[in-house]
Amino acid sequence: MMKDCYVIMAILQENRTETAPKVQDILTRYGCHIRVRLGLHDAGLEHCANNGLILLQLCGNPIPVRELETELQAVPGVKVKHMELDFQ
């Protein structure tokens, strides 16, 4: 793991077709702190879920976790959790 890349954030979008543009705008502004981004949703030919989960690995010193979390939570239908990893 790279130095200063110890925060994992999960973003739940309850209505991703509505929330995706605003969430994408916010993530783009914090893009220099995002090392890994993984988007998950139930997709298939017959069904594509309208909720989704985004997992982020955040890097930097300092990492603006609170600011990012606050901006994302201001979007209706978006929930955010994060954890800090410490392997010492």
Contacts in CASP RR format, 6 or more apart in sequence:
PFRMAT RR
TARGET T0000
AUTHOR 0000-0000-0000
METHOD contacts of the structure
MODEL  1
MMKDCYVIMAILQENRTETAPKVQDILTRYGCHIRVRLGLHDAGLEHCAN
NGLILLQLCGNPIPVRELETELQAVPGVKVKHMELDFQ
1 85 0 8 1.000
2 35 0 8 1.000
2 59 0 8 1.000
4 59 0 8 1.000
4 60 0 8 1.000
4 61 0 8 1.000
4 63 0 8 1.000
5 35 0 8 1.000
5 57 0 8 1.000
5 58 0 8 1.000
5 59 0 8 1.000
5 60 0 8 1.000
6 84 0 8 1.000
6 85 0 8 1.000
6 86 0 8 1.000
7 57 0 8 1.000
7 58 0 8 1.000
7 59 0 8 1.000
7 63 0 8 1.000
7 65 0 8 1.000
7 82 0 8 1.000
7 83 0 8 1.000
7 84 0 8 1.000
7 85 0 8 1.000
8 55 0 8 1.000
8 56 0 8 1.000
8 57 0 8 1.000
8 58 0 8 1.000
8 82 0 8 1.000
8 83 0 8 1.000
8 85 0 8 1.000
9 55 0 8 1.000
9 56 0 8 1.000
9 58 0 8 1.000
9 65 0 8 1.000
9 68 0 8 1.000
9 69 0 8 1.000
9 80 0 8 1.000
9 81 0 8 1.000
9 82 0 8 1.000
10 53 0 8 1.000
10 54 0 8 1.000
10 55 0 8 1.000
10 56 0 8 1.000
10 80 0 8 1.000
10 81 0 8 1.000
10 82 0 8 1.000
11 23 0 8 1.000
11 53 0 8 1.000
11 54 0 8 1.000
11 55 0 8 1.000
11 56 0 8 1.000
11 72 0 8 1.000
11 78 0 8 1.000
11 79 0 8 1.000
11 80 0 8 1.000
12 51 0 8 1.000
12 52 0 8 1.000
12 53 0 8 1.000
12 78 0 8 1.000
12 79 0 8 1.000
12 80 0 8 1.000
13 19 0 8 1.000
13 20 0 8 1.000
13 23 0 8 1.000
13 51 0 8 1.000
13 52 0 8 1.000
13 53 0 8 1.000
13 54 0 8 1.000
13 77 0 8 1.000
13 78 0 8 1.000
14 51 0 8 1.000
14 77 0 8 1.000
14 78 0 8 1.000
14 79 0 8 1.000
15 50 0 8 1.000
15 51 0 8 1.000
15 77 0 8 1.000
16 41 0 8 1.000
16 50 0 8 1.000
16 51 0 8 1.000
16 52 0 8 1.000
17 50 0 8 1.000
18 77 0 8 1.000
19 75 0 8 1.000
19 76 0 8 1.000
19 77 0 8 1.000
19 78 0 8 1.000
22 75 0 8 1.000
23 54 0 8 1.000
23 72 0 8 1.000
23 75 0 8 1.000
23 78 0 8 1.000
26 68 0 8 1.000
26 71 0 8 1.000
26 72 0 8 1.000
26 75 0 8 1.000
27 34 0 8 1.000
27 37 0 8 1.000
27 54 0 8 1.000
27 56 0 8 1.000
30 58 0 8 1.000
30 64 0 8 1.000
30 68 0 8 1.000
33 58 0 8 1.000
33 59 0 8 1.000
33 60 0 8 1.000
33 63 0 8 1.000
33 64 0 8 1.000
33 68 0 8 1.000
34 56 0 8 1.000
34 57 0 8 1.000
34 58 0 8 1.000
34 59 0 8 1.000
35 57 0 8 1.000
35 58 0 8 1.000
35 59 0 8 1.000
36 55 0 8 1.000
36 56 0 8 1.000
36 57 0 8 1.000
37 54 0 8 1.000
37 55 0 8 1.000
37 56 0 8 1.000
38 54 0 8 1.000
38 55 0 8 1.000
38 56 0 8 1.000
39 52 0 8 1.000
39 53 0 8 1.000
39 54 0 8 1.000
39 55 0 8 1.000
40 52 0 8 1.000
40 53 0 8 1.000
40 54 0 8 1.000
40 55 0 8 1.000
41 48 0 8 1.000
41 49 0 8 1.000
41 51 0 8 1.000
41 52 0 8 1.000
41 53 0 8 1.000
42 48 0 8 1.000
42 49 0 8 1.000
43 49 0 8 1.000
58 65 0 8 1.000
58 68 0 8 1.000
58 82 0 8 1.000
65 82 0 8 1.000
69 80 0 8 1.000
69 82 0 8 1.000
72 78 0 8 1.000
72 80 0 8 1.000
73 79 0 8 1.000
73 80 0 8 1.000
END
